[in-house]
Amino acid sequence: MRIQKMENVNKALEFIKERGVNLTNIGAEAWCQRKTSGYRGVNVVNFSTSWQDGLAFCALIHKHRPDLIDYSSLDMNDHAGNTLLAFTVAERELGIPPLLDVEDIVGVDNPDSKSIMTYVAQYFHAFSSLNKSETASRRIGKLSNVLQTVYKMRHDYEDRASDLVVDISAVVNKWRDFNPEKQIPDYISTKNELKKFRNDIFSFGTTVSHEGAV
């Protein structure tokens, strides 16, 4: 079993390199420190003894997926239980295979740093993919909001344009039948109405121009 685990580690290293992740350049330790900062009982200073109590693994998972682990309920003294929990959740929920056994980390004076770093690199890859998906979802949501706004503006424009056509037709018909010599009392009223109508048309055009600029 131990030999099989080491073979899995080597396969994982090749897989990660094929994905373009350079383990020596990603600042893995700094990334772990940043993601686990503030978590009770976690102090990542290496890829060996800092992981023996399992809390760092649990903290990484909780940082990105707090719905998967209740970090506040963890027993800081249950090193094996914490490690097993992290391995189980990572495999079941994140698709990260357990390259290590609990016994490879807990109760060992100096756990193999290469193996732990390889395993943690899979967390980095999994959560990077998750962040990309969330970013894409947010962008789609923003695009949807913009399209809804454009649709509403277009709908409002069509309604107002339709009303304007009706008003124009009414005014044209009224002026077509208007005879100043026979309808002098209505002349001034009609003239004022025409002036107001022109102002309404100007206001409509100005509003549409502003909305188009938006």
C-alpha positions in Angstrom: 0.0 0.0 0.0 2.8 2.4 0.9 4.6 1.8 -2.4 1.3 2.3 -4.3 0.8 5.7 -2.5 4.3 6.8 -3.6 3.6 5.8 -7.2 0.4 7.8 -7.0 2.4 10.8 -5.8 4.8 10.5 -8.8 1.8 10.2 -11.2 0.2 13.3 -9.6 3.5 15.2 -10.0 3.5 14.4 -13.7 -0.2 15.3 -14.1 0.3 18.7 -12.4 3.3 19.5 -14.5 1.3 18.7 -17.6 -1.3 21.2 -16.5 1.4 23.9 -16.4 1.6 24.2 -12.6 5.2 24.6 -11.6 5.5 23.5 -8.0 8.7 25.4 -7.4 7.2 28.7 -8.6 3.6 28.9 -7.4 4.6 30.0 -4.0 2.7 27.1 -2.5 3.7 27.7 1.1 2.8 31.4 0.9 -0.5 30.5 -0.7 -1.3 28.1 2.1 -0.3 30.7 4.7 -2.5 33.3 3.1 -5.5 31.0 2.9 -5.2 29.6 6.4 -4.4 32.8 8.1 -6.6 33.4 11.2 -7.7 29.8 11.5 -7.4 28.4 15.0 -4.5 26.1 15.6 -3.0 26.5 12.1 0.5 27.7 11.5 1.9 26.7 8.1 5.7 27.0 8.1 6.6 24.0 6.0 5.1 21.0 4.2 5.9 18.5 6.8 5.2 19.0 10.5 2.7 21.9 10.0 0.2 19.4 8.6 0.4 16.6 11.2 -2.8 17.6 13.1 -4.9 17.8 10.0 -6.1 21.3 10.8 -4.3 22.9 7.8 -6.0 20.6 5.4 -9.4 21.3 7.0 -8.7 25.1 6.9 -7.9 25.1 3.2 -11.2 23.3 2.5 -13.2 25.5 4.8 -11.7 28.7 3.3 -13.0 27.9 -0.2 -16.0 25.7 0.7 -17.2 26.5 4.2 -20.3 24.4 3.6 -18.2 21.2 3.6 -16.5 21.4 7.0 -17.6 22.9 10.3 -14.2 24.1 11.3 -15.3 25.5 14.7 -16.4 22.0 15.8 -13.0 20.4 15.1 -11.1 18.8 18.0 -7.6 20.2 17.9 -6.3 17.1 19.6 -7.9 14.6 17.3 -5.1 14.7 14.7 -6.1 11.5 13.0 -9.7 12.4 12.9 -9.1 15.8 11.4 -6.8 14.4 8.7 -9.2 11.6 7.8 -12.0 14.1 7.6 -10.1 16.4 5.2 -9.0 13.5 3.0 -12.5 12.1 2.9 -14.2 15.4 2.1 -11.5 16.3 -0.5 -12.0 13.1 -2.3 -15.8 13.0 -2.1 -16.6 16.6 -2.8 -13.6 18.0 -4.7 -12.5 15.0 -6.6 -9.0 15.0 -5.0 -7.7 11.4 -4.5 -6.1 10.6 -1.2 -2.4 10.2 -2.2 -1.5 9.7 1.4 -2.6 7.6 4.3 -3.4 9.2 7.6 -0.5 7.2 9.1 1.9 8.9 6.6 1.3 12.2 8.4 0.0 11.6 11.9 2.4 10.2 14.5 5.4 10.6 12.1 8.4 12.6 13.2 9.0 14.2 9.8 6.3 13.5 7.2 7.5 13.5 3.6 7.3 17.1 2.5 7.3 16.2 -1.2 4.3 14.0 -0.8 2.4 16.6 1.2 3.3 19.4 -1.2 2.1 17.2 -4.1 -1.2 16.5 -2.4 -1.7 20.2 -1.4 -1.0 21.2 -5.0 -4.2 19.4 -6.0 -6.1 21.6 -3.6 -4.6 24.6 -5.3 -5.6 23.3 -8.7 -9.1 22.4 -7.6 -9.8 25.8 -6.0 -8.3 27.7 -8.9 -10.8 26.0 -11.2 -13.6 26.8 -8.7 -12.7 30.5 -8.7 -12.7 30.6 -12.5 -16.2 29.1 -12.5 -17.5 31.6 -10.0 -16.0 34.5 -12.0 -17.6 33.2 -15.1 -21.0 33.0 -13.3 -20.7 36.5 -12.0 -19.9 37.8 -15.5 -22.9 36.0 -17.0 -25.1 37.5 -14.3 -23.9 41.0 -15.1 -24.5 40.4 -18.8 -28.0 39.1 -18.1 -28.7 42.3 -16.1 -27.4 44.5 -19.0 -29.6 42.6 -21.5 -32.7 43.0 -19.3 -32.0 46.7 -19.1 -31.6 47.1 -22.8 -34.8 45.1 -23.4 -36.7 47.3 -21.1 -35.4 50.5 -22.7 -36.3 49.1 -26.1 -39.8 48.1 -24.9 -40.4 51.6 -23.4 -39.1 53.3 -26.6 -41.5 51.2 -28.8 -44.4 52.1 -26.5 -43.7 55.8 -26.5 -43.0 55.8 -30.3 -46.4 54.1 -30.9 -48.1 56.7 -28.7 -46.3 59.4 -30.7 -47.5 58.1 -34.0 -51.1 58.1 -32.7 -50.7 61.7 -31.5 -49.2 62.8 -34.8 -52.1 61.1 -36.7 -54.7 62.9 -34.5 -53.0 66.3 -35.0 -52.7 65.8 -38.8 -56.4 64.9 -39.1 -57.4 67.9 -36.9 -55.4 70.3 -39.0 -56.6 68.8 -42.2 -60.2 69.6 -41.2 -59.4 73.0 -39.7 -60.8 76.1 -41.4 -59.5 79.4 -39.9 -62.3 81.5 -41.5 -65.1 79.4 -40.0 -63.4 78.4 -36.8 -61.7 81.6 -35.6 -62.6 81.0 -31.9 -60.7 77.7 -32.0 -57.7 79.1 -33.9 -55.7 80.4 -30.8 -56.5 77.2 -28.9 -55.3 75.0 -31.8 -52.2 77.1 -32.2 -51.3 76.6 -28.5 -52.0 72.9 -28.8 -49.6 72.7 -31.8 -46.9 74.5 -29.9 -47.3 72.1 -27.0 -47.2 69.2 -29.4 -43.9 70.4 -30.9 -42.4 70.7 -27.5 -43.5 67.1 -26.7 -41.8 65.8 -29.8 -38.6 67.7 -28.9 -38.7 66.3 -25.4 -39.2 62.8 -26.7 -36.2 63.0 -29.0 -34.0 64.4 -26.3 -34.9 61.6 -23.9 -34.3 58.9 -26.5 -30.9 60.5 -27.3 -29.8 60.4 -23.6 -31.0 56.8 -23.2 -29.1 55.8 -26.4 -25.9 57.3 -25.0 -26.3 55.1 -21.8 
